[in-house]
Amino acid sequence: MNKSLFLSFVAPFMILISAIGSVVSENSRKIFYFPLGLMGVSIVLEKDLRRRLDRKNILKKIKSYQKVK
């Protein structure tokens, strides 16, 4: 299985577990779910940033080939 495909399924699952855990658990245990949710959000944001940068680089390459003609 591809790593990026695996992370695309794991990140929302991590956020979901964090949200459910912080709602269901008692007050002293809620802090343990915060890092899991934070990691899920950071994975989603990193993938979005990487996707945007890749698209921008592809567009630059396309434009540079168009200028050559």
C-alpha positions in Angstrom: 0.0 0.0 0.0 1.3 3.5 -0.9 2.4 5.6 2.0 0.4 8.7 1.0 -2.7 6.6 0.4 -2.2 5.1 3.9 -1.8 8.5 5.5 -4.9 9.9 3.8 -6.9 7.3 5.6 -5.1 7.4 8.9 -5.2 11.2 9.5 -9.0 11.6 9.6 -9.2 8.5 11.7 -6.7 10.0 14.2 -8.8 13.2 14.4 -12.0 11.2 14.9 -10.4 9.1 17.7 -9.1 12.3 19.4 -12.5 14.0 19.2 -14.4 10.9 20.5 -11.8 10.2 23.2 -11.9 13.8 24.5 -15.7 13.8 24.7 -16.2 10.3 26.2 -13.2 10.2 28.7 -13.1 11.7 32.1 -11.5 15.1 32.7 -8.1 13.9 33.9 -7.7 11.7 30.7 -8.7 14.3 28.1 -5.2 15.7 27.7 -4.0 12.3 26.3 -6.1 12.6 23.2 -4.9 16.1 22.3 -1.5 15.0 20.7 -3.3 12.4 18.6 -5.7 15.0 17.2 -2.8 17.5 16.7 -0.8 14.9 14.7 -3.9 14.1 12.5 -4.4 17.8 11.8 -0.7 18.3 11.0 -0.7 15.4 8.6 -3.7 16.8 6.7 -2.2 20.3 6.6 1.2 19.0 5.4 -0.4 17.0 2.6 -2.4 20.0 1.5 0.7 22.2 1.5 2.7 19.6 -0.4 -0.1 19.2 -3.0 -0.2 23.0 -3.5 3.6 23.3 -3.9 3.6 20.4 -6.4 0.9 21.9 -8.5 2.7 25.3 -8.5 5.9 23.6 -9.6 4.1 21.7 -12.4 2.5 25.0 -13.6 5.9 26.7 -13.7 7.3 23.8 -15.8 4.3 24.0 -18.2 4.8 27.8 -18.5 8.5 27.5 -19.2 7.8 25.0 -22.0 5.3 27.4 -23.5 7.8 30.2 -23.6 10.3 28.1 -25.5 8.0 27.7 -28.5 
